[in-house]
Amino acid sequence: MCLNCGCMAAHDDMGKPRVNITYEDVKRAADANAMTVEATLAMIAKTADKDRRDHPAEYAAKK
């Protein structure tokens, strides 16, 4: 999908499989956990929010 690079092409790994995240990756994770894609994406966002609070140094901008 390259859900992560900003290309807005959810099913295209941009030639970097196992690096860029695609819809198919999220769907596979959702299916493995008996969740919907929507619920999986929401859980990713919720988990990231918590992790930012728990580990702020990991999210600090590099200087």
RODOLUM-913677 format. One record per residue: residue number from 1; residue in one letter; chain; y, x, z of N, C-alpha, C in turn. Coordinates in Angstrom, 2 decimals, decimal comma. Atoms other than C-alpha are relative to their C-alpha. Example, Ala and Ser with C-alpha at 12.3 -4.5 7.8 and 13.67 -1.06 7.14 Angstrom:
// residues 2
<site><num>1</num><residuo>A</residuo><cadena>A</cadena><n_yy>-1,19</n_yy><n_xx>0,89</n_xx><n_zz>0,00</n_zz><ca_yy>-4,50</ca_yy><ca_xx>12,30</ca_xx><ca_zz>7,80</ca_zz><c_yy>1,20</c_yy><c_xx>0,90</c_xx><c_zz>0,00</c_zz></site>
<site><num>2</num><residuo>S</residuo><cadena>A</cadena><n_yy>-1,19</n_yy><n_xx>-0,82</n_xx><n_zz>-0,06</n_zz><ca_yy>-1,06</ca_yy><ca_xx>13,67</ca_xx><ca_zz>7,14</ca_zz><c_yy>1,09</c_yy><c_xx>-0,77</c_xx><c_zz>0,73</c_zz></site>
// end
This chain:
// residues 63
<site><num>1</num><residuo>M</residuo><cadena>A</cadena><n_yy>-1,15</n_yy><n_xx>0,83</n_xx><n_zz>0,00</n_zz><ca_yy>0,00</ca_yy><ca_xx>0,00</ca_xx><ca_zz>0,00</ca_zz><c_yy>1,15</c_yy><c_xx>0,83</c_xx><c_zz>0,00</c_zz></site>
<site><num>2</num><residuo>C</residuo><cadena>A</cadena><n_yy>-1,01</n_yy><n_xx>-0,85</n_xx><n_zz>-0,46</n_zz><ca_yy>1,81</ca_yy><ca_xx>2,69</ca_xx><ca_zz>0,95</ca_zz><c_yy>0,93</c_yy><c_xx>-0,89</c_xx><c_zz>0,80</c_zz></site>
<site><num>3</num><residuo>L</residuo><cadena>A</cadena><n_yy>-0,79</n_yy><n_xx>0,79</n_xx><n_zz>-0,93</n_zz><ca_yy>2,95</ca_yy><ca_xx>0,38</ca_xx><ca_zz>3,66</ca_zz><c_yy>0,97</c_yy><c_xx>0,88</c_xx><c_zz>0,76</c_zz></site>
<site><num>4</num><residuo>N</residuo><cadena>A</cadena><n_yy>-0,80</n_yy><n_xx>-0,91</n_xx><n_zz>-0,82</n_zz><ca_yy>4,44</ca_yy><ca_xx>3,44</ca_xx><ca_zz>5,28</ca_zz><c_yy>1,08</c_yy><c_xx>0,79</c_xx><c_zz>-0,74</c_zz></site>
<site><num>5</num><residuo>C</residuo><cadena>A</cadena><n_yy>-0,96</n_yy><n_xx>-0,90</n_xx><n_zz>0,66</n_zz><ca_yy>6,41</ca_yy><ca_xx>5,30</ca_xx><ca_zz>2,57</ca_zz><c_yy>1,26</c_yy><c_xx>-0,71</c_xx><c_zz>-0,48</c_zz></site>
<site><num>6</num><residuo>G</residuo><cadena>A</cadena><n_yy>-1,17</n_yy><n_xx>0,74</n_xx><n_zz>0,45</n_zz><ca_yy>8,81</ca_yy><ca_xx>2,56</ca_xx><ca_zz>1,53</ca_zz><c_yy>-0,03</c_yy><c_xx>-0,39</c_xx><c_zz>-1,46</c_zz></site>
<site><num>7</num><residuo>C</residuo><cadena>A</cadena><n_yy>0,10</n_yy><n_xx>0,33</n_xx><n_zz>1,42</n_zz><ca_yy>7,59</ca_yy><ca_xx>2,14</ca_xx><ca_zz>-2,05</ca_zz><c_yy>-0,19</c_yy><c_xx>-1,49</c_xx><c_zz>-0,23</c_zz></site>
<site><num>8</num><residuo>M</residuo><cadena>A</cadena><n_yy>0,21</n_yy><n_xx>1,45</n_xx><n_zz>0,05</n_zz><ca_yy>6,78</ca_yy><ca_xx>-1,51</ca_xx><ca_zz>-1,30</ca_zz><c_yy>-1,18</c_yy><c_xx>-0,39</c_xx><c_zz>-0,88</c_zz></site>
<site><num>9</num><residuo>A</residuo><cadena>A</cadena><n_yy>1,21</n_yy><n_xx>0,27</n_xx><n_zz>0,78</n_zz><ca_yy>3,48</ca_yy><ca_xx>-1,25</ca_xx><ca_zz>-3,21</ca_zz><c_yy>-1,20</c_yy><c_xx>0,03</c_xx><c_zz>0,95</c_zz></site>
<site><num>10</num><residuo>A</residuo><cadena>A</cadena><n_yy>0,96</n_yy><n_xx>0,08</n_xx><n_zz>-1,10</n_zz><ca_yy>1,03</ca_yy><ca_xx>-2,44</ca_xx><ca_zz>-0,56</ca_zz><c_yy>-1,42</c_yy><c_xx>0,43</c_xx><c_zz>-0,32</c_zz></site>
<site><num>11</num><residuo>H</residuo><cadena>A</cadena><n_yy>1,38</n_yy><n_xx>-0,33</n_xx><n_zz>0,36</n_zz><ca_yy>-2,13</ca_yy><ca_xx>-1,61</ca_xx><ca_zz>-2,50</ca_zz><c_yy>-0,12</c_yy><c_xx>1,37</c_xx><c_zz>-0,67</c_zz></site>
<site><num>12</num><residuo>D</residuo><cadena>A</cadena><n_yy>-0,03</n_yy><n_xx>-1,29</n_xx><n_zz>0,69</n_zz><ca_yy>-1,14</ca_yy><ca_xx>1,84</ca_xx><ca_zz>-3,85</ca_zz><c_yy>0,10</c_yy><c_xx>1,11</c_xx><c_zz>1,04</c_zz></site>
<site><num>13</num><residuo>D</residuo><cadena>A</cadena><n_yy>-0,05</n_yy><n_xx>-1,10</n_xx><n_zz>-0,97</n_zz><ca_yy>-1,96</ca_yy><ca_xx>4,93</ca_xx><ca_zz>-1,79</ca_zz><c_yy>0,85</c_yy><c_xx>1,17</c_xx><c_zz>-0,49</c_zz></site>
<site><num>14</num><residuo>M</residuo><cadena>A</cadena><n_yy>-0,90</n_yy><n_xx>-0,99</n_xx><n_zz>0,58</n_zz><ca_yy>0,44</ca_yy><ca_xx>6,92</ca_xx><ca_zz>-3,99</ca_zz><c_yy>-0,70</c_yy><c_xx>1,33</c_xx><c_zz>-0,27</c_zz></site>
<site><num>15</num><residuo>G</residuo><cadena>A</cadena><n_yy>0,77</n_yy><n_xx>-1,21</n_xx><n_zz>0,29</n_zz><ca_yy>-2,32</ca_yy><ca_xx>9,37</ca_xx><ca_zz>-4,83</ca_zz><c_yy>-0,36</c_yy><c_xx>0,81</c_xx><c_zz>1,22</c_zz></site>
<site><num>16</num><residuo>K</residuo><cadena>A</cadena><n_yy>0,29</n_yy><n_xx>-0,70</n_xx><n_zz>-1,25</n_zz><ca_yy>-2,78</ca_yy><ca_xx>10,30</ca_xx><ca_zz>-1,19</ca_zz><c_yy>-0,91</c_yy><c_xx>-0,85</c_xx><c_zz>0,88</c_zz></site>
<site><num>17</num><residuo>P</residuo><cadena>A</cadena><n_yy>0,92</n_yy><n_xx>0,79</n_xx><n_zz>-0,83</n_zz><ca_yy>-5,88</ca_yy><ca_xx>8,47</ca_xx><ca_zz>0,09</ca_zz><c_yy>-0,19</c_yy><c_xx>0,67</c_xx><c_zz>1,35</c_zz></site>
<site><num>18</num><residuo>R</residuo><cadena>A</cadena><n_yy>0,19</n_yy><n_xx>-0,48</n_xx><n_zz>-1,38</n_zz><ca_yy>-6,45</ca_yy><ca_xx>8,81</ca_xx><ca_zz>3,83</ca_zz><c_yy>1,26</c_yy><c_xx>0,62</c_xx><c_zz>0,58</c_zz></site>
<site><num>19</num><residuo>V</residuo><cadena>A</cadena><n_yy>-1,29</n_yy><n_xx>-0,46</n_xx><n_zz>-0,51</n_zz><ca_yy>-2,78</ca_yy><ca_xx>9,75</ca_xx><ca_zz>4,20</ca_zz><c_yy>0,92</c_yy><c_xx>-1,21</c_xx><c_zz>0,12</c_zz></site>
<site><num>20</num><residuo>N</residuo><cadena>A</cadena><n_yy>-0,83</n_yy><n_xx>1,20</n_xx><n_zz>0,00</n_zz><ca_yy>-0,78</ca_yy><ca_xx>6,68</ca_xx><ca_zz>3,19</ca_zz><c_yy>-0,85</c_yy><c_xx>-1,21</c_xx><c_zz>0,37</c_zz></site>
<site><num>21</num><residuo>I</residuo><cadena>A</cadena><n_yy>0,69</n_yy><n_xx>1,18</n_xx><n_zz>-0,49</n_zz><ca_yy>-1,70</ca_yy><ca_xx>3,33</ca_xx><ca_zz>4,72</ca_zz><c_yy>0,13</c_yy><c_xx>-1,11</c_xx><c_zz>-1,04</c_zz></site>
<site><num>22</num><residuo>T</residuo><cadena>A</cadena><n_yy>-0,01</n_yy><n_xx>1,09</n_xx><n_zz>0,98</n_zz><ca_yy>-2,69</ca_yy><ca_xx>0,55</ca_xx><ca_zz>2,32</ca_zz><c_yy>-0,38</c_yy><c_xx>-1,32</c_xx><c_zz>0,67</c_zz></site>
<site><num>23</num><residuo>Y</residuo><cadena>A</cadena><n_yy>0,43</n_yy><n_xx>1,31</n_xx><n_zz>-0,47</n_zz><ca_yy>-3,25</ca_yy><ca_xx>-3,16</ca_xx><ca_zz>2,75</ca_zz><c_yy>-1,49</c_yy><c_xx>0,02</c_xx><c_zz>0,28</c_zz></site>
<site><num>24</num><residuo>E</residuo><cadena>A</cadena><n_yy>1,46</n_yy><n_xx>-0,03</n_xx><n_zz>-0,16</n_zz><ca_yy>-6,95</ca_yy><ca_xx>-2,46</ca_xx><ca_zz>2,31</ca_zz><c_yy>-0,40</c_yy><c_xx>0,68</c_xx><c_zz>1,30</c_zz></site>
<site><num>25</num><residuo>D</residuo><cadena>A</cadena><n_yy>0,27</n_yy><n_xx>-0,66</n_xx><n_zz>-1,29</n_zz><ca_yy>-6,88</ca_yy><ca_xx>-0,10</ca_xx><ca_zz>5,32</ca_zz><c_yy>0,21</c_yy><c_xx>-0,98</c_xx><c_zz>1,15</c_zz></site>
<site><num>26</num><residuo>V</residuo><cadena>A</cadena><n_yy>-0,30</n_yy><n_xx>0,96</n_xx><n_zz>-1,06</n_zz><ca_yy>-5,27</ca_yy><ca_xx>-2,77</ca_xx><ca_zz>7,47</ca_zz><c_yy>-1,02</c_yy><c_xx>-1,14</c_xx><c_zz>0,00</c_zz></site>
<site><num>27</num><residuo>K</residuo><cadena>A</cadena><n_yy>0,99</n_yy><n_xx>1,07</n_xx><n_zz>0,11</n_zz><ca_yy>-7,66</ca_yy><ca_xx>-5,44</ca_xx><ca_zz>6,17</ca_zz><c_yy>-1,34</c_yy><c_xx>0,44</c_xx><c_zz>0,58</c_zz></site>
<site><num>28</num><residuo>R</residuo><cadena>A</cadena><n_yy>1,26</n_yy><n_xx>-0,53</n_xx><n_zz>-0,53</n_zz><ca_yy>-10,66</ca_yy><ca_xx>-3,24</ca_xx><ca_zz>6,99</ca_zz><c_yy>0,04</c_yy><c_xx>0,04</c_xx><c_zz>1,54</c_zz></site>
<site><num>29</num><residuo>A</residuo><cadena>A</cadena><n_yy>-0,15</n_yy><n_xx>-0,04</n_xx><n_zz>-1,45</n_zz><ca_yy>-9,36</ca_yy><ca_xx>-2,71</ca_xx><ca_zz>10,54</ca_zz><c_yy>0,01</c_yy><c_xx>-1,41</c_xx><c_zz>0,58</c_zz></site>
<site><num>30</num><residuo>A</residuo><cadena>A</cadena><n_yy>-0,04</n_yy><n_xx>1,40</n_xx><n_zz>-0,46</n_zz><ca_yy>-8,63</ca_yy><ca_xx>-6,43</ca_xx><ca_zz>10,92</ca_zz><c_yy>-1,40</c_yy><c_xx>-0,60</c_xx><c_zz>0,03</c_zz></site>
<site><num>31</num><residuo>D</residuo><cadena>A</cadena><n_yy>1,35</n_yy><n_xx>0,55</n_xx><n_zz>0,08</n_zz><ca_yy>-12,10</ca_yy><ca_xx>-7,42</ca_xx><ca_zz>9,78</ca_zz><c_yy>-0,91</c_yy><c_xx>0,59</c_xx><c_zz>1,08</c_zz></site>
<site><num>32</num><residuo>A</residuo><cadena>A</cadena><n_yy>0,85</n_yy><n_xx>-0,68</n_xx><n_zz>-0,98</n_zz><ca_yy>-13,75</ca_yy><ca_xx>-4,85</ca_xx><ca_zz>12,07</ca_zz><c_yy>0,27</c_yy><c_xx>-0,49</c_xx><c_zz>1,42</c_zz></site>
<site><num>33</num><residuo>N</residuo><cadena>A</cadena><n_yy>-0,36</n_yy><n_xx>0,48</n_xx><n_zz>-1,33</n_zz><ca_yy>-11,93</ca_yy><ca_xx>-6,36</ca_xx><ca_zz>15,05</ca_zz><c_yy>0,11</c_yy><c_xx>-1,51</c_xx><c_zz>0,07</c_zz></site>
<site><num>34</num><residuo>A</residuo><cadena>A</cadena><n_yy>-0,02</n_yy><n_xx>1,47</n_xx><n_zz>0,05</n_zz><ca_yy>-12,34</ca_yy><ca_xx>-10,03</ca_xx><ca_zz>14,06</ca_zz><c_yy>1,43</c_yy><c_xx>-0,54</c_xx><c_zz>0,17</c_zz></site>
<site><num>35</num><residuo>M</residuo><cadena>A</cadena><n_yy>-1,40</n_yy><n_xx>0,42</n_xx><n_zz>-0,04</n_zz><ca_yy>-8,57</ca_yy><ca_xx>-10,34</ca_xx><ca_zz>13,56</ca_zz><c_yy>0,47</c_yy><c_xx>-0,29</c_xx><c_zz>-1,41</c_zz></site>
<site><num>36</num><residuo>T</residuo><cadena>A</cadena><n_yy>-0,63</n_yy><n_xx>0,18</n_xx><n_zz>1,30</n_zz><ca_yy>-6,34</ca_yy><ca_xx>-11,49</ca_xx><ca_zz>10,75</ca_zz><c_yy>0,87</c_yy><c_xx>1,23</c_xx><c_zz>-0,31</c_zz></site>
<site><num>37</num><residuo>V</residuo><cadena>A</cadena><n_yy>-0,91</n_yy><n_xx>-1,09</n_xx><n_zz>0,37</n_zz><ca_yy>-4,20</ca_yy><ca_xx>-9,03</ca_xx><ca_zz>8,82</ca_zz><c_yy>1,33</c_yy><c_xx>-0,19</c_xx><c_zz>0,73</c_zz></site>
<site><num>38</num><residuo>E</residuo><cadena>A</cadena><n_yy>-1,26</n_yy><n_xx>0,29</n_xx><n_zz>-0,68</n_zz><ca_yy>-1,12</ca_yy><ca_xx>-10,74</ca_xx><ca_zz>10,27</ca_zz><c_yy>-0,06</c_yy><c_xx>0,40</c_xx><c_zz>1,47</c_zz></site>
<site><num>39</num><residuo>A</residuo><cadena>A</cadena><n_yy>0,15</n_yy><n_xx>-0,35</n_xx><n_zz>-1,42</n_zz><ca_yy>-2,41</ca_yy><ca_xx>-10,36</ca_xx><ca_zz>13,84</ca_zz><c_yy>-0,13</c_yy><c_xx>1,51</c_xx><c_zz>0,18</c_zz></site>
<site><num>40</num><residuo>T</residuo><cadena>A</cadena><n_yy>0,16</n_yy><n_xx>-1,45</n_xx><n_zz>-0,08</n_zz><ca_yy>-3,36</ca_yy><ca_xx>-6,75</ca_xx><ca_zz>13,17</ca_zz><c_yy>1,34</c_yy><c_xx>0,70</c_xx><c_zz>-0,16</c_zz></site>
<site><num>41</num><residuo>L</residuo><cadena>A</cadena><n_yy>-1,32</n_yy><n_xx>-0,60</n_xx><n_zz>0,18</n_zz><ca_yy>0,10</ca_yy><ca_xx>-5,86</ca_xx><ca_zz>11,86</ca_zz><c_yy>0,89</c_yy><c_xx>-0,26</c_xx><c_zz>1,22</c_zz></site>
<site><num>42</num><residuo>A</residuo><cadena>A</cadena><n_yy>-0,77</n_yy><n_xx>0,30</n_xx><n_zz>-1,21</n_zz><ca_yy>1,67</ca_yy><ca_xx>-7,62</ca_xx><ca_zz>14,86</ca_zz><c_yy>-0,45</c_yy><c_xx>0,88</c_xx><c_zz>1,17</c_zz></site>
<site><num>43</num><residuo>M</residuo><cadena>A</cadena><n_yy>0,52</n_yy><n_xx>-0,84</n_xx><n_zz>-1,08</n_zz><ca_yy>-0,60</ca_yy><ca_xx>-5,68</ca_xx><ca_zz>17,23</ca_zz><c_yy>0,43</c_yy><c_xx>1,45</c_xx><c_zz>-0,19</c_zz></site>
<site><num>44</num><residuo>I</residuo><cadena>A</cadena><n_yy>-0,47</n_yy><n_xx>-1,36</n_xx><n_zz>0,26</n_zz><ca_yy>0,33</ca_yy><ca_xx>-2,40</ca_xx><ca_zz>15,53</ca_zz><c_yy>1,45</c_yy><c_xx>0,14</c_xx><c_zz>0,47</c_zz></site>
<site><num>45</num><residuo>A</residuo><cadena>A</cadena><n_yy>-1,41</n_yy><n_xx>-0,05</n_xx><n_zz>-0,41</n_zz><ca_yy>4,03</ca_yy><ca_xx>-3,18</ca_xx><ca_zz>16,07</ca_zz><c_yy>0,13</c_yy><c_xx>-0,07</c_xx><c_zz>1,52</c_zz></site>
<site><num>46</num><residuo>K</residuo><cadena>A</cadena><n_yy>-0,04</n_yy><n_xx>0,15</n_xx><n_zz>-1,46</n_zz><ca_yy>3,44</ca_yy><ca_xx>-4,27</ca_xx><ca_zz>19,68</ca_zz><c_yy>-0,46</c_yy><c_xx>1,29</c_xx><c_zz>0,68</c_zz></site>
<site><num>47</num><residuo>T</residuo><cadena>A</cadena><n_yy>0,52</n_yy><n_xx>-1,25</n_xx><n_zz>-0,57</n_zz><ca_yy>1,39</ca_yy><ca_xx>-1,14</ca_xx><ca_zz>20,42</ca_zz><c_yy>0,99</c_yy><c_xx>1,13</c_xx><c_zz>-0,19</c_zz></site>
<site><num>48</num><residuo>A</residuo><cadena>A</cadena><n_yy>-1,00</n_yy><n_xx>-1,04</n_xx><n_zz>0,26</n_zz><ca_yy>4,01</ca_yy><ca_xx>1,10</ca_xx><ca_zz>18,80</ca_zz><c_yy>1,19</c_yy><c_xx>-0,15</c_xx><c_zz>0,96</c_zz></site>
<site><num>49</num><residuo>D</residuo><cadena>A</cadena><n_yy>-1,10</n_yy><n_xx>0,23</n_xx><n_zz>-0,93</n_zz><ca_yy>6,74</ca_yy><ca_xx>-0,51</ca_xx><ca_zz>20,94</ca_zz><c_yy>-0,36</c_yy><c_xx>0,51</c_xx><c_zz>1,40</c_zz></site>
<site><num>50</num><residuo>K</residuo><cadena>A</cadena><n_yy>0,45</n_yy><n_xx>-0,46</n_xx><n_zz>-1,31</n_zz><ca_yy>4,73</ca_yy><ca_xx>0,17</ca_xx><ca_zz>24,10</ca_zz><c_yy>-0,11</c_yy><c_xx>1,51</c_xx><c_zz>0,04</c_zz></site>
<site><num>51</num><residuo>D</residuo><cadena>A</cadena><n_yy>0,18</n_yy><n_xx>-1,45</n_xx><n_zz>0,03</n_zz><ca_yy>3,89</ca_yy><ca_xx>3,71</ca_xx><ca_zz>23,05</ca_zz><c_yy>1,35</c_yy><c_xx>0,72</c_xx><c_zz>0,00</c_zz></site>
<site><num>52</num><residuo>R</residuo><cadena>A</cadena><n_yy>-1,34</n_yy><n_xx>-0,58</n_xx><n_zz>-0,02</n_zz><ca_yy>7,59</ca_yy><ca_xx>4,43</ca_xx><ca_zz>22,39</ca_zz><c_yy>0,55</c_yy><c_xx>0,05</c_xx><c_zz>1,42</c_zz></site>
<site><num>53</num><residuo>R</residuo><cadena>A</cadena><n_yy>-0,47</n_yy><n_xx>0,04</n_xx><n_zz>-1,39</n_zz><ca_yy>8,36</ca_yy><ca_xx>3,37</ca_xx><ca_zz>25,95</ca_zz><c_yy>-0,77</c_yy><c_xx>1,00</c_xx><c_zz>0,86</c_zz></site>
<site><num>54</num><residuo>D</residuo><cadena>A</cadena><n_yy>0,85</n_yy><n_xx>-0,86</n_xx><n_zz>-0,81</n_zz><ca_yy>5,43</ca_yy><ca_xx>5,32</ca_xx><ca_zz>27,41</ca_zz><c_yy>0,13</c_yy><c_xx>1,48</c_xx><c_zz>-0,35</c_zz></site>
<site><num>55</num><residuo>H</residuo><cadena>A</cadena><n_yy>-0,06</n_yy><n_xx>-1,39</n_xx><n_zz>0,48</n_zz><ca_yy>5,94</ca_yy><ca_xx>8,49</ca_xx><ca_zz>25,34</ca_zz><c_yy>1,24</c_yy><c_xx>0,23</c_xx><c_zz>-0,86</c_zz></site>
<site><num>56</num><residuo>P</residuo><cadena>A</cadena><n_yy>-1,22</n_yy><n_xx>-0,09</n_xx><n_zz>0,81</n_zz><ca_yy>9,59</ca_yy><ca_xx>8,65</ca_xx><ca_zz>24,23</ca_zz><c_yy>0,18</c_yy><c_xx>1,36</c_xx><c_zz>-0,69</c_zz></site>
<site><num>57</num><residuo>A</residuo><cadena>A</cadena><n_yy>-0,18</n_yy><n_xx>-1,32</n_xx><n_zz>0,61</n_zz><ca_yy>9,47</ca_yy><ca_xx>12,39</ca_xx><ca_zz>23,52</ca_zz><c_yy>-0,71</c_yy><c_xx>0,09</c_xx><c_zz>-1,35</c_zz></site>
<site><num>58</num><residuo>E</residuo><cadena>A</cadena><n_yy>0,73</n_yy><n_xx>-0,03</n_xx><n_zz>1,26</n_zz><ca_yy>6,94</ca_yy><ca_xx>11,78</ca_xx><ca_zz>20,75</ca_zz><c_yy>0,80</c_yy><c_xx>-0,64</c_xx><c_zz>-1,14</c_zz></site>
<site><num>59</num><residuo>Y</residuo><cadena>A</cadena><n_yy>-0,77</n_yy><n_xx>0,73</n_xx><n_zz>1,00</n_zz><ca_yy>9,47</ca_yy><ca_xx>9,56</ca_xx><ca_zz>18,96</ca_zz><c_yy>1,40</c_yy><c_xx>0,57</c_xx><c_zz>-0,19</c_zz></site>
<site><num>60</num><residuo>A</residuo><cadena>A</cadena><n_yy>-1,33</n_yy><n_xx>-0,58</n_xx><n_zz>0,08</n_zz><ca_yy>12,55</ca_yy><ca_xx>11,72</ca_xx><ca_zz>19,47</ca_zz><c_yy>0,19</c_yy><c_xx>0,66</c_xx><c_zz>-1,37</c_zz></site>
<site><num>61</num><residuo>A</residuo><cadena>A</cadena><n_yy>-0,31</n_yy><n_xx>-0,63</n_xx><n_zz>1,29</n_zz><ca_yy>14,25</ca_yy><ca_xx>12,90</ca_xx><ca_zz>16,29</ca_zz><c_yy>-0,09</c_yy><c_xx>1,51</c_xx><c_zz>0,16</c_zz></site>
<site><num>62</num><residuo>K</residuo><cadena>A</cadena><n_yy>0,09</n_yy><n_xx>-1,46</n_xx><n_zz>-0,02</n_zz><ca_yy>13,46</ca_yy><ca_xx>16,50</ca_xx><ca_zz>15,47</ca_zz><c_yy>1,34</c_yy><c_xx>0,58</c_xx><c_zz>-0,40</c_zz></site>
<site><num>63</num><residuo>K</residuo><cadena>A</cadena><n_yy>-1,30</n_yy><n_xx>-0,63</n_xx><n_zz>0,26</n_zz><ca_yy>16,47</ca_yy><ca_xx>18,76</ca_xx><ca_zz>15,51</ca_zz><c_yy>-0,16</c_yy><c_xx>1,20</c_xx><c_zz>-0,86</c_zz></site>
// end
